[in-house]
Amino acid sequence: MGRKIHERNKRYGRLLLVAAINWLAIGLMIWRVDPENIKDFLIPGGYLPMMLLVTGGVFWLLSILFLSAKRAARWTAGIVIFVYLRVLGLGNLLNAVLILGLLLSIEFYYRREKKEVVNFD
């Protein structure tokens, strides 16, 4: 039991380091790079380098908060989809509520599925 706690602490420290480096890269890109230079990189109007950095930053931050990569990936996907909708001019309160509702439904589904498995054992 004590070993799992020790491994989790080591993982937490590494996650903090990776997240800090990623958010530092995001800050440097905001500060030093002109948005017009990255606007049409591979995907026209997609801001792909910035979106990749934001995706990584949000994922690492949520991994630290949730201590679950799967859960962090689901929430990161929802956040990045909403950010892309904002870039395209389609992100509004209704879309945010719909994405949030979908993410919460998925969370409740997995939580209920986990409880049923525990009750059968």
N, C-alpha and C positions, 0 to 999 in steps of 0.2 A: 504494500500500500504506500509506504514512504517513497518507494522508487518512482512511482507514477507522478507523485507531487513534484519530485526533483526534476524529472524529465519535462514536466509541464512548465516549470520555472525557467528552464533553459530555453525552451521553445518561445516563451514569452519575451525573453531578452532578445533573441534573434529577430522576432517579429517587430519589436520596437525599433531595432536598428534598421531593418529593411524599410519599415514605414517612414522613419525619419529621413532616410536617404531619398525615398521616393517623393515625399512632400517637399524636401529641399529642391529636388529637380523640378517639381511643379512650380515652386516659387521662382526659381531661376528662369524658367521658361516664360513665366508671366512678366518678369522684370526685364529680361534681355532680348526676347524674340518678338519680332513684329508679327502680329496675327496674319497679315497678308502673305507672309513667307510660308506659312504652314497651312493656309486655308485649303489649297488644292493639292495637297500631298497625297498621291495615289487615289483618293476619292474626292471628286470635285465638291467643294464646300463642306468637307467632312471634318477638318481640323484633326486628322488622324493622330499625329504625334501627341497632341495635347490630350486627346481622348484616351489614348493608351496610358499615358501617365496618370490621368485622373482615375481611370479604371483600376490601375495598380494601387494607387494611393487609397482609394475607397476600400478596395478589397483587403489590403493589409490592415487598415484601421478597423474594419469590421471583424477581421480575423482575431485581432487583439480583444475586441469587446465581447465577441461571441465565443471565442476559443473553439470555433468550428468552421472549417474551410468550406464545407458544403453550404452551411447557412449563410456565411459571408458571401459566397458566390451568387446565391439566389438574390440577396438584397442588393449586391453590387450590380447585377444585371438589371434589376428594376430601376436603380438610380441612374445608370448609364443610359438606359432607354429613355428615361424622362429628360436627361440632359440633351440627348440627340434630338428629341422632339422640340426642346427649347431652341436648339441651334436652327432647326428647320422652320421655326416659327409656329409650331403646333403645340407646344407645351403650355397648358393652361391648368387652372385649378381642377377642372373636371378630369383631365387626363391624369393628373397627380393622384386624385382620389381613387380613380379606377385602378391605377397601378398599385397603389397602397392596399386597396381591397384585395387585389389578386395575390399580392405577397402575403398578406395576413391570412387569407384562405389557405394558401399553401402551408404556412406555418401551423395553422390549426390542424390541417390534415395530417402532417407529419407527427405532430404532438399526440393526436388521437391514435394514430397508427402505432406509435411507440407504447402508449398506455395499454392498448389491446394486446400487444405482444407480451408485455410484462404480466398482465392478468392471466394469460393462458399458461404461463410457465409455473 
